[in-house]
Amino acid sequence: MQKTAAKPTLLLVDDEPANLRVLKHVLGDKYSLVYAKNGTEALRVAQSQLPDLILLDIMMPGMTGFEVCKALKQELITRPIPVIFVTALSDEQDEAEGFAVGGVDYITKPISPAVVLARVNTHLSLVQADELKRTRLQVVQRLGRASEYKDNETGMHVLRMSHYSKVLALAYGFSEQQAETLLHAAPMHDIGKIGIPDHIMLKPGKLTDEEFEVMKTHPQIGAEILGEADSDLLRIAKSVALTHHEKWNGKGYPNGLKGEEIPIEGRIVAIADVFDALTSKRPYKEAWSVEKTMDLMKREAGEHFEPKLVELLEANLGAILEIKERWKED
């Protein structure tokens, strides 16, 4: 259901009308409020109204608040709604159970209006931040898909090499969050191909020297498309787009960067991209065996690729091949 109210909507659940009146007095000026007096009614209202946040009593006849929260988290449509328990229970075990079933916070009765307002505002801000992050990620993913329409590579290739990149990043020492950012940035590596003329991008045969010089501009085009941003995701995506054709020996393009002058994200995506391209069938070539591909990778250690990354690729080959099998071509 699409909400049209400008104010965020809160669902207040309590079997005592007096408690609902207190919450209404505290929250009514800032938020749009809907109410439920028992667990069954709370589930119905939550599904029909899709509130932004739920304040939920625990001790109610019929379904307890714990049972209501557990039921909410089992349904896809209501799972994202944050639940704050508002209860007279103050035992640590009760709090632990509340968090275990999916609650995000715990307010004890009698309530402090300032505490209630602060907790509600905090969790609504977190919801908005999560929504912004999801929207930004979806935009980046769709932009990454755009380059596929100008290339003979497939969506499965982009998916595989992105996951290879995450495996290598974790092995290199990235945190889980940093590796996840690279996973989502890697699909942007060839976005600059959008700016390459069709007669070059779609040419079935070998490119002339002049045509290849034009093709070599796609990293810079990609960086210009992604531009300047304060988002880590877009910043890493720009770096990957610009540097994934640089080589460890300095003979890559567009800027001839050498060794650690190449950002680590560019070095990782380069090896992930080449490994998958070589081991995949294309209209112009058959797939190489893993053994033949690894032989080439080892020969190119210190030339095309950072030696440490070649070692990590070999050490994590089992995980890489599991990804390859999971997202193989149809």
N, C-alpha and C positions, 0 to 999 in steps of 0.2 A: 504494500500500500504506500503510495507516495504522499508524504506529509507536506502540507502547504503552509503550516504555521511557521512564523519566523522564529519563535522560541523553540529550544529543544524540548522534547516531550519526555516526561518522567512517569513511570508507572510506580505507584505507591501501593504496597500490598501489606495489609494488617487486618486481623479479625476484630480489633478494637477500634470503633469509630473515633474515640477520643484521641488515639494515637495518629489517626489519619488527619484529624483536625489540626493537631500540632504541626505535623509536617506540611500541611497546606498553608498554615500561617507563615512558616519559615520560607517555603519555596514558591508559593503562589505568585509572587510578584515577578519573579525572574523566569519561570518555566511554565510550560503548558503541562497540566497534570491530568492523569487518568488513574482510576482507582480499581482495586480488587480486594475483596474481604476474605478470600480463601484461595487455596492453591489451584483448584480447578478453574476458577474464574481468572486467576492470574495468567494461566497458560493460554486461555482463550483470548484475553485482552492483548497479551504479548504478541500472539500470532496475527491478530487483526490490526493492531495499532503500530506494531514495530517501534516501540519507544526507543529513545536514545540511551536510556539508562533505567535500571529497576532498583528501587529500594524495597527490600524484602524482609519481612518478619520471619523468625524461625519457628517459634512455638505457636502453631495454629491447629485448629481441629481438622481432621482429615489429613491432607498432605502437609508435611512439615516444609519449612522453607528450604531445607537441604534437599528434599525430594523434588520440590519445584525447580530449584536451580539445576539439579541433575537432569531433569526432563528438558529444560530449556537448552542445555548444552548438547543434548542428543539430537536436536532438530537443526537442520542446516540453516533455516530462515531465522531462528532466534539465537543461535550459538554466539554470534558476535556481540550481542547486547551485554554490556557490563552489569553485574549484579553486586550491589552493596547490601550486606546483611545489616539490619537495624534491629537489635535484640537486647533483652535484659540478660541473656546468657553472657557470662564473661570468663568462663573457664577456658584455659589454653587449648584443651582438647576440642572444645566446641569451635574455637577459631580455626584450629587445624582442619577440622572436618569441613568447615565452610570454604576454606581455600581449596581443599581436595576436590570438592564437587564443582569448582569453577568460579567461586566468588572472587571479586577483586579487592574487597575491602570489608571492614567490620566496624560498625558504630554501635556503642552500647547506650542503652536507655538508663536513666532519662537523658535525652539528647541535649547537646549544646548546639544552639542555632549556628554559631560561628563555625563549629567543626563540621556540621552537616553541609553548609554552603561551601566550605573549602574542599571537602572530599568530593562533592558532586562536581564542582568546577574542575578539579584536577582530573577526574576520570573522563569527563566530557572532552577536555582538552586532549587527552590521550587518544580518545576515539577519533577526533578530528585529525590528529597527527597520523594515525594509522591509515585513515582513509586517504589522506594526501599522499602518503608513501605508496599505497596500492595504486592510486591513479597515476602517479608519476611512473611507476614501474610498468604499468600497462601501456602507457604512451611510448616508453622506450622500447618495449617488446614489439609493438606494432610498427614503429619506425624501423627497427631491425629487420622485420619481415619485408619491408619495402624493397630492400636491396636484392632480395631473392628474385624479384620480377625482372631484374636486369642481369641475371647471372645464370650459369648452368649448374650452380651448386643448389642443393636442396635444403628444405627446412630441417630435415633430419641431420644434415651435416652441421648446421648452425647449432642445433640442440646438443649434438654429441661433443663438438669441440668446446662448447661452453662448459659442459660438465667435466671434460678432460681438464680444462683450465682450473676448475675448482679443486679437483684432486691434486693437481700439481701445486697449486697455491698453498693448500693445507700442508703438503709434504715439504714445501719450501719454508714454512714457518708462519704463514698468514694465520690470523685469528679466524674463527668461524665466520664472524661478521664480515671481515675483509674478503674472505674467499667467496662468500655469498654475493657480495657486491660485484666481484669480478665475474662470477657466473652470469649475472644479469647484464653486465656491461659488454661481455664478449660478443654477443650477437650483433653489436654495432660495428664490428671491425671493418666491414666492407661497405658501410653506408655510403661512402664517397663514390661508389660505382654508379649511383644514381646520376651523377654528373658526367659520366663518360658516354660519348655518342654511341647510338645503337650500332652503327656500322662497324665499330670496333668491339664493343661488348659482345655482340651476337655473331661475330665473324666465325665461321666454322673452322677455318684453317689457321695456320700460324700467323701471328702479327708481324708486320714489317717493323723495322727499327723505329720509324717515325710513329707508327701506331702504338708501339710499346712505350714510347716516351709519353704519349698521351695517357695510356693506361697507368703509368707510374704517378700520375697526378692524383689518383683517387684517395690516397691517405690524406693529403692536404685538403682536398675537397671535403672529406669526411670530418676532419677537424673543424673546418669552417662551418659545416652544417650544425655540428653539435655546439660550437661557440663557447662562450664563457658562461660558467654556471657555478653557483655555490653548493650545488648538490654533489656529494661524493660520487654517486652513481654516474652522473653525466660527466664529471671531471675525469673519472677513470675511463669511461667510454671514449671520450675525446682522445685521451692518451693512447688507448689501444688502437683506435682508428688511425692515428698519426704514425705509430711506431711499430706496427706488427710486421712490416716488411723490412725493418732494419736488421742487420746481421751483426753477430758478435765480432766479426773481423773488420767491421766498418765499411763493407762493400754493399750494404743494402741501400734502400731509399725510403723516404725522399731526402733525408738530411745526412746520410753517411755517418750516423752515430756508431760508436764503437764500444764494446764491452758494457760496463756498468753505466755508461752514458745513456744507454737505452733503458727506459723505465722498466722495472721488473714485470709490470702487467703486460707490456708489449712483448717482452721476452717469453713469457709464459704462453700468451695467445699464439705467438708465432709457431712454437713447437706443437701446440695442440692442433692448430689449423693444418699444418703440413702433414702431421701424422694421419689425421683423418682423411685429408685429400688423397694421400698416397694409397691408403688401404681401402678406398672406396672406388666403385666403378663410376666412370664418367662417359659421356657420349664419345669422347675422343681417346679413351684408354680403359683398359681392364684394371681391376683392383689388384694392387700389389699384395703379396703375402706379408704377414706380420714380421716374419724373419727377414725378408728382403728389406722391408721398411726400416727395421731396427738396425740392420747393417748400415744403411745409408745414414741414419741418425747418428750412429757412433762415428762414422767417418766425418760427419759435419760438426761434431763436437769441437768447439773452439774456432770453427769457421762460420757456419750459419747460426749455430745455437750455442747458448751458454753450456759449458760442459756439465755443470752441476745439474741442470735441468734434464739433460740426456740421461744422467745417472738416475734421477728421480723418476723419469718416464719408465726406464727399465725396471726399477724397483717396485713401481706401482702398476705394472702392466696388467696384472690380474684385474684390478679395479677398472682400468681403462677398457679392457676387453669386455667386462660385464656391461659397461655403459654402451659400448658398440653394439652388443647383442640386444640390449634392451630397446635401443632406438635404431634398429637396422632398417634399411630401405624396404618398402613394400615389394 
